Amino acid sequence: MLRPLILALSLAAGPALAQDVAFGGMRADVSAPVEVAADRLEVDQADGRAVFTGNVVIGQGQMRLSAEKVTVDYADAGQSRIRSLHAEGEVTLVSGADAAEAEEAVYEVASGTVTLRGDVVLTQGGNVLTGDRMVVDLASGTAQVEGRVRSILQPGGN
């Protein structure tokens, strides 16, 4: 995987405390249906949760979120409205040419925000940005990266 190379390259860049990022490729239609595919599903009606495991891929419009495990919390007992999705293990968020990797992510469906935590790596073309935490607003296509932020910017890039 490219992650070790990206992390090694990011160590050569200067540190910063926090950085706002134009995240145009990560813009998504937050009102579109959420589609989930996985190898296995366990549902607990009592607590309003569903756990998807194995090659989990979540799609909403052009956005794709993949992980080893995703826990879905429903807003009501009838399990018709999703409150949030908690992804764990080799999390990847992709939309357009933008891609982000992290250890875990929480997608708050109503607000359209995805919070990635743990060794976050964002790639936009040849540009790379790393940090401890990134919050993506899918409706506006913006993000904020925090915690020992490092970046590699290609000359002539955006």
Phi and psi in degrees as a GROMACS rama.xvg file:
@    title "Ramachandran Plot"
@    xaxis  label "Phi"
@    yaxis  label "Psi"
@TYPE xy
-77.8683  -12.6537  LEU-2
-53.3416  -48.9976  ARG-3
-60.4677  -39.6705  PRO-4
-65.3955  -44.7917  LEU-5
-62.3291  -44.6626  ILE-6
-64.0286  -40.6835  LEU-7
-63.1378  -43.2201  ALA-8
-65.8808  -35.3103  LEU-9
-67.9029  -23.5585  SER-10
-66.8788  -20.2432  LEU-11
-79.2167  -15.3766  ALA-12
-85.5995  158.836  ALA-13
-74.9301  146.431  GLY-14
-79.8727  158.252  PRO-15
-145.029  166.888  ALA-16
-87.0526  -43.5325  LEU-17
-155.34  153.458  ALA-18
-148.5  131.793  GLN-19
-86.3811  143.009  ASP-20
-130.161  134.132  VAL-21
-71.9855  127.672  ALA-22
-128.225  47.9551  PHE-23
-55.6724  -38.9708  GLY-24
-69.3353  -18.856  GLY-25
-90.7177  3.99192  MET-26
-65.4474  139.193  ARG-27
-144.911  156.034  ALA-28
-81.5149  99.9263  ASP-29
-73.5992  -7.12597  VAL-30
-94.6944  -5.98928  SER-31
-69.9616  155.202  ALA-32
-61.4069  149.173  PRO-33
-99.103  123.674  VAL-34
-110.741  133.841  GLU-35
-125.414  132.371  VAL-36
-127.258  139.908  ALA-37
-160.359  168.499  ALA-38
-77.2662  -27.2479  ASP-39
-148.59  147.751  ARG-40
-135.867  132.299  LEU-41
-123.57  129.096  GLU-42
-117.166  133.567  VAL-43
-116.165  100.473  ASP-44
-61.9761  -34.0181  GLN-45
-64.2608  -42.0914  ALA-46
-103.543  3.96774  ASP-47
68.3749  40.8987  GLY-48
-129.511  151.742  ARG-49
-131.608  137.684  ALA-50
-119.183  117.696  VAL-51
-100.656  133.914  PHE-52
-134.514  153.903  THR-53
78.8041  108.476  GLY-54
50.0924  48.6515  ASN-55
-76.0339  130.786  VAL-56
-131.372  124.114  VAL-57
-110.973  133.381  ILE-58
-125.984  141.178  GLY-59
-147.642  107.371  GLN-60
61.6321  -128.113  GLY-61
-87.6792  -7.50628  GLN-62
-82.26  139.254  MET-63
-129.991  133.017  ARG-64
-124.809  124.588  LEU-65
-123.932  151.312  SER-66
-165.996  171.863  ALA-67
-76.3334  -34.0615  GLU-68
-144.78  137.454  LYS-69
-134.881  125.554  VAL-70
-102.081  125.434  THR-71
-103.311  124.425  VAL-72
-103.685  126.505  ASP-73
-94.8229  148.604  TYR-74
-79.8721  -19.1754  ALA-75
-138.732  163.709  ASP-76
-66.7427  -25.7444  ALA-77
-75.4551  -3.35157  GLY-78
52.9922  45.6325  GLN-79
-108.143  -17.9611  SER-80
-126.97  122.285  ARG-81
-82.3201  130.572  ILE-82
-87.8576  -52.2334  ARG-83
-154.96  160.839  SER-84
-126.476  129.124  LEU-85
-113.413  110.702  HIS-86
-100.15  138.327  ALA-87
-136.057  142.912  GLU-88
84.3242  108.907  GLY-89
48.5952  54.0032  GLU-90
-76.0927  132.67  VAL-91
-132.504  130.032  THR-92
-116.772  122.6  LEU-93
-130.999  137.236  VAL-94
-156.325  123.003  SER-95
61.2298  -135.544  GLY-96
-87.8966  -5.23684  ALA-97
-90.4838  140.943  ASP-98
-144.261  142.585  ALA-99
-133.254  144.059  ALA-100
-124.028  148.604  GLU-101
-161.853  174.035  ALA-102
-78.2424  -34.6377  GLU-103
-151.521  160.729  GLU-104
-148.306  145.756  ALA-105
-123.763  123.405  VAL-106
-106.698  111.331  TYR-107
-88.5863  103.51  GLU-108
-63.2387  -44.5875  VAL-109
-61.3091  -40.4098  ALA-110
-88.3519  -15.5127  SER-111
71.8837  28.7322  GLY-112
-111.678  141.494  THR-113
-119.015  124.876  VAL-114
-108.625  117.192  THR-115
-103.06  138.1  LEU-116
-134.529  147.934  ARG-117
87.1377  101.699  GLY-118
49.0309  55.025  ASP-119
-72.3376  131.346  VAL-120
-128.144  120.894  VAL-121
-112.072  130.778  LEU-122
-120.668  134.229  THR-123
-133.177  97.8437  GLN-124
62.994  -126.143  GLY-125
-88.5476  -4.27873  GLY-126
-86.0053  142.619  ASN-127
-131.231  137.471  VAL-128
-134.815  131.353  LEU-129
-123.653  155.733  THR-130
-171.78  -178.159  GLY-131
-87.8957  -30.0122  ASP-132
-149.015  140.088  ARG-133
-138.486  132.475  MET-134
-112.74  120.801  VAL-135
-107.864  128.87  VAL-136
-97.9337  103.401  ASP-137
-67.704  -28.1427  LEU-138
-70.0558  -40.418  ALA-139
-95.2859  -18.0645  SER-140
75.7283  32.0933  GLY-141
-120.387  160.695  THR-142
-147.894  156.671  ALA-143
-126.466  130.816  GLN-144
-111.427  135.26  VAL-145
-132.516  159.285  GLU-146
82.6016  93.6132  GLY-147
51.3237  58.3925  ARG-148
-75.7555  134.294  VAL-149
-133.945  146.553  ARG-150
-141.51  152.02  SER-151
-124.152  116.157  ILE-152
-112.934  128.738  LEU-153
-81.6841  136.359  GLN-154
-56.8629  134.194  PRO-155
81.6693  0.214134  GLY-156
-85.7798  175.5  GLY-157
